[in-house]
Structure formats: C-alpha cells, structure tokens
Amino acid sequence: MADFSQQLSTLREDIDELDTQLVELLAKRNQITTKVGKIKAQAGMPVYVPEREKALIASRRAQAETLGVSPELVEDLLRRVMRESYHTQNNRYRCIKPELGKVVVIGGAGALGRVFVSLFERSDYTVSIVEKDDWENGNAGEILKDAALVVVSVPINLTEAVISQLTMLPKDCVLADITSIKAKPLEAMLAVHQGPVVGLHPMFGPDAPGMIKQVVVVCDGRESGKYAWLIEQMRIWGATIHHSSADEHDQAMAYIQVMRHFNTFVYGQHLKGENPDLTSLTMFSSPIYRLELAMVGRLFAQSPQLYADIIFNNPDNFALLRRFYERFGLALSLLENNRKSEFIEQFVKVGAWFGDYAKKCLVDSKQMLLKADDGQLLRDK
C-alpha cells in the first residue's frame, strides 16, 4: 500500500507541474493575443474572424485525434481560451470616422448605455452623455445642439417621450435608438428629426463585455448612406449585423421576449404559490432542469420595471399570450381525459415542425449541460 501511495504522490506531482506549465502557456498566449489586438486596432480589422476560428479549431481537433486526446475536450478548451483572448484584444478599436465630431448617448450612465459609451471611447470618439438631470436643468439642449451622433438608450416606457424632445439636433446628425422594440421608436425618430435615422437593437444585455460575437439588428430609417460608418464601426467592434424591417423585428420579439418573459413570470409566480424548497429542487435536478430553473431565477433578480415595460408595451401581443393560454388549456385537457395517444401524436407533429433544428438543439445542448454539471453549477450547495 505504501508503494502505491508513493507512486500516486509522484504522479500527482507530475500533474501539478503540467498544470503549472499550462497556466504559464496561457499567460504567454494572452501576451501574444494582446499584441494581435493592437495590430488589428491599427488596421481596423475585426477582433472576431469566424473563418480563422473555424480553421484553428478544425486543425487542433485533427491534432487531438492523432494524439489520442478527445477532440471535444480540445475544442471546448480552445473555445473558452479564445473567448478570453477576444476580451484581451479589445482594449482599443480603430475609429471609422475620426472627423465625426461629438457622440451623445442619452442614458449613457445606464447599464447598456455604458457599454456603448465605452465602445465609442475605446474607438477615440468624443463622447458626452445626457441624463435626467440634464433635461431638468436645461443642459441637455446645449449638449445635443452640436451632436454628430445621438444614441437613445433609455427605458422603453420613456423612449418615445425622450425622442420627442430632440428637436434641436443638427440636420446631418445621425439619430439612433437601441431599444428592444423598433416600430414605435423608429416612427418617433422619423417624425422629430429630418436627418439620418436608424433603429438598432443590440441582442445582448449590459453584462456583455462588448459586441464580440453579438448580433445587432439594424432597422433602416432614413439616409442609410450617412450612417453606414456606424454599421461598419459595430462590425469592427465584433458585431454580426442583421438587417430587418421594424415590423418583422417586433413580431419576432413577441415570441422571443414577450411570450418567454411572461411564461417565466407565471412559472415563478406558481413556484412562489406552491412554495417548494429551492435547495431541495436543485439537489434533485439534473443539469438541464437546473438551467431552466436558473433562467427563472435570473428573471426575478432583475428590474421588474424593465420586464413590465417589455410585456405591457404592445397590447397587440396580448392576443398571442391569450392563444398560448388556450393551447395550455387544451394540452391540460389531454392529461385530464387520459388521451395519451393524442398527446404523442401532437408531440410528433411539433417535432416535425422543428425539423432538423430539433436535432441540432439536442447535439449542441449536450455541451451546455456538461458545463452546467461542472462544479455543481447552479446548485445551491
């Protein structure tokens, strides 16, 4: 037994040494990627290059197979390392339009507003912010009157009222909003400002470190040529740009945001009413159910005003929620009447509607579930 203990101790020391070398290699890699970031900033190249990432991962997977190492392990490790390296590269960005003039972010002290202020400042634009106090003390007009770009980043319920006050903007000023709904803000901007107008929806939250690998929806308003530089600047920041009409965007958001948030609200409300022990629930939950429970908990850790604004903003969405409620009732009636065969039939039809996307979800979700199980993630220990 003593001999085995000695062998095990020696092997553990070898592992510790290799782990130390691994950390040192990661530090060296970070130093190199920082230099890469500086070169990209000078050249105006995007931080994230999908083709380069895809080729690198394919090459290392092939190498892993040759060496008898799990390709999935290598890919998982590389993606995590590359995600970190993207953030070490994005200290500075090339300024697409250095002669622009002043950028004003209305609501720039807010959570998402600060992300945009930081991105513009790291691209060497001159940035000012306008907050509630500036409207009250009369400074807002002075700040805005010579703006070259104005980005409206305020709560949904205030967006149209704020936009309606922007009558002092120069004719060539680009006016944009970053609200999660688009039709009404875009209409309000077109009404108040005769110059270039564009609606933007960054498809990420304020906890994102930037735009790398993030999608920004662009809804064209007026004189798109005069804000083409802004779209290109966001690409430099790492964003993927998706063009859409305002109506198409808002219809999609009804499913992506309104229906999901409302459903999560009801689920959380039901849990509160039933009052189960959350610690016990997490202990009995497999990774996928811990993730689902985490999405519910995440909602209630955030601003109730924000989600109320999203859900209540457009009464046209209430009909969608009513149809969801009716379908829930029909599904419940299948259980109450023991119509299992009909349940299975409908299950198959829905699966056919999802098609190959369902199979892709099954494969891709396995990686997320493995991560959720690491270190008992999301389990209240």
Phi, psi and omega in degrees: 000321180297323179296318178297319180297320179294317178298317180296320180297319179295316180295322179294323176296321177297318179297316179301320180294319179294320178296322177298316178296324179298315178297320179295322178294322178296321178296318178295321179296320178298322179297320180290316181294330175296319177294320177301317180299320180295319179295317179297321179296318180293323182272351182075025181272145177297146177293318183261120178240101186305319183296318179297315180297316181298316181294319181296316182293319179298318180295316182288329175296316179298318178298318181299317179298320179298324184267003179076024178255146180299120177299326179295320178298315182295317179295316180300316180295316182296318180298321178293318180294317181293323178299319177294320182293327177301323183282335175281343180274341194263036178290320179227153176227154176290140178274117182291324185228075185297337180273007189304308189112210189273133171260130177242125176253110177281117188090024183292346177270353177283175187299303181285327177301322180296326178298316180290320177301315180298316181296316178296318180294323179287351174257011175068028170276154173276120188238133171236158176236153175237128179237181185306317182298328181293327176290321185289325182263002176087003181283338185303314181299320180294320180291323188274340191294337179240025181286145175261334175216131175238125178247120180268115182229075182231166179305151184307316185290347179254349191302308184294324179294319178294315180301321183297343181270356187272054181272353186263002186291143174299153184303321184270002179295136174274126179250126182223154172232158180234038179279157183279357167243156191234323189299306184292314176299321180295318178298319180294320180293319179295329181284325187267337187232131183270355180267200182294136184224139177211140176259131181236143172228101174290121185272055178202163182264176182291348179279352177289138182286350181172208184255003184299124180066016179258154179260136172238121178277133181244122175248108183295140179246288182209141175056059184300332180298333183277349174239015177300326179299324180294319178297317179294324178298320179293327175295319177299324178290350177110002184282151167263125185264131176236116179275140182204156169283158181296320181293317179298318179300311185292327176296319178294320181295334177299323179275318187285320184254299190299307184294317181293315181296319180294318178298318179294321177301314181294319179298315178296320178297321179293318178299317178300316181295321179281332174059050174285164177281117184296321179299318178295320179299316181292327179292328180271358186265137170284169184308318184294324180283331174293321176297316180296318179294324178296323178294327176289311179300323181300320180301314187278359173268000184247185187290119176296328179297319180301311184286328174297319179297316181297315185285319185274349190301315186240106179301340178298337180283344183296326179296324177297316180293325177296318178295323177297317179300317180294319180291327175298317179296320179295320179295321179295325180295331176297320179291314184296331181258011176055041181263066185295320182297323178289324175300313180296320179299315180291325177301315180296320180296318178294319177300320178294324178295318177292328176061221183295338180298324179297319179294320178297319179298321180298317181289309185294325183292338179299322179294319179295321181291324176298319179294322181295334182274345179294126176063026180056040183306136176069014176256130182282095188277000000 
